[in-house]
Amino acid sequence: MSVPSTRSLLEFAIDAAWQAGRLTLGYFQTGIAAAVEEQTAATGQIAESVQHGARAATQIAGGVEQLAAETGRVSESVRELERAASGLSDMAGELRSQAA
């Protein structure tokens, strides 16, 4: 049985340290890759949510425009109704004075 030389022990230690460093580096690379993948997925979900919000805001704006237009039409109808009621009131006054 031979006793390992100091040089071979040193080479073994250096090789073991190098292997450990490569394993540690691989571990970190795997962790970083997983984090980047998760961040990419989260960014995609955020972008999708922003697009959904933008579409909803556009639909709401369209609804508000339709409501404003309908409100204008209703206001005009109310004015016409007021004019008609005033005309009927005038006619009723004339009929009363003719009947008296």
Phi and psi in degrees as a GROMACS rama.xvg file:
@    title "Ramachandran Plot"
@    xaxis  label "Phi"
@    yaxis  label "Psi"
@TYPE xy
-102.66  148.278  SER-2
-87.1727  128.964  VAL-3
-63.0464  143.062  PRO-4
-74.959  161.774  SER-5
-61.8846  -37.3238  THR-6
-64.7883  -43.8776  ARG-7
-67.8829  -35.1258  SER-8
-64.9271  -40.8415  LEU-9
-65.0374  -43.1811  LEU-10
-62.3538  -40.6741  GLU-11
-61.9374  -44.4555  PHE-12
-64.2698  -41.3889  ALA-13
-65.6721  -44.0747  ILE-14
-61.9257  -42.8796  ASP-15
-63.6886  -41.3693  ALA-16
-65.4917  -40.6349  ALA-17
-62.7585  -44.7111  TRP-18
-62.9363  -43.3587  GLN-19
-62.4919  -40.937  ALA-20
-62.9384  -40.7473  GLY-21
-65.9378  -39.2578  ARG-22
-65.4455  -43.2891  LEU-23
-63.8396  -42.6832  THR-24
-62.7524  -42.7067  LEU-25
-61.8669  -38.8187  GLY-26
-61.4455  -45.7611  TYR-27
-66.9561  -39.5583  PHE-28
-62.2543  -40.9698  GLN-29
-63.8891  -43.364  THR-30
-63.545  -42.6252  GLY-31
-65.5514  -42.5674  ILE-32
-62.0019  -40.4425  ALA-33
-65.4967  -40.7211  ALA-34
-65.4121  -40.1265  ALA-35
-64.1364  -41.033  VAL-36
-62.8568  -43.4323  GLU-37
-64.5406  -40.7658  GLU-38
-64.7916  -39.5832  GLN-39
-63.2486  -43.0378  THR-40
-64.0554  -42.785  ALA-41
-64.6421  -40.7795  ALA-42
-62.894  -40.5661  THR-43
-62.2905  -40.9774  GLY-44
-66.4488  -39.2279  GLN-45
-63.8171  -44.5641  ILE-46
-61.5112  -40.819  ALA-47
-63.6206  -40.9297  GLU-48
-65.4978  -39.8292  SER-49
-64.2359  -42.4945  VAL-50
-63.2553  -42.0617  GLN-51
-61.9608  -43.5749  HIS-52
-63.0605  -39.0188  GLY-53
-65.3484  -41.7643  ALA-54
-63.6996  -41.7359  ARG-55
-64.1308  -41.1398  ALA-56
-63.6626  -37.9332  ALA-57
-64.9689  -42.6128  THR-58
-64.6362  -40.1802  GLN-59
-63.8825  -43.8405  ILE-60
-61.0805  -40.685  ALA-61
-63.3063  -40.0883  GLY-62
-64.0456  -39.724  GLY-63
-65.2813  -40.5804  VAL-64
-62.2463  -43.6848  GLU-65
-63.7231  -40.5693  GLN-66
-63.3606  -41.986  LEU-67
-63.0872  -43.1811  ALA-68
-63.8853  -43.5174  ALA-69
-65.2384  -38.7142  GLU-70
-61.3191  -39.62  THR-71
-62.7493  -41.5868  GLY-72
-66.2694  -40.817  ARG-73
-64.9185  -41.5128  VAL-74
-60.8188  -41.4373  SER-75
-65.5784  -39.3157  GLU-76
-63.7825  -38.4783  SER-77
-64.9493  -41.826  VAL-78
-62.5362  -41.1766  ARG-79
-63.9531  -40.4885  GLU-80
-63.7112  -40.2919  LEU-81
-63.7371  -41.3385  GLU-82
-64.4431  -41.1435  ARG-83
-64.7867  -42.1503  ALA-84
-64.0669  -39.5931  ALA-85
-65.0327  -41.2795  SER-86
-63.5565  -41.8905  GLY-87
-64.4076  -37.7579  LEU-88
-64.7014  -41.1207  SER-89
-63.5823  -42.0811  ASP-90
-63.8681  -40.8831  MET-91
-63.1373  -39.4241  ALA-92
-63.5647  -41.5552  GLY-93
-65.2731  -42.0373  GLU-94
-63.5511  -40.1119  LEU-95
-62.6634  -42.4612  ARG-96
-70.5066  -30.1041  SER-97
-73.8737  -33.4557  GLN-98
-76.0875  -20.4701  ALA-99
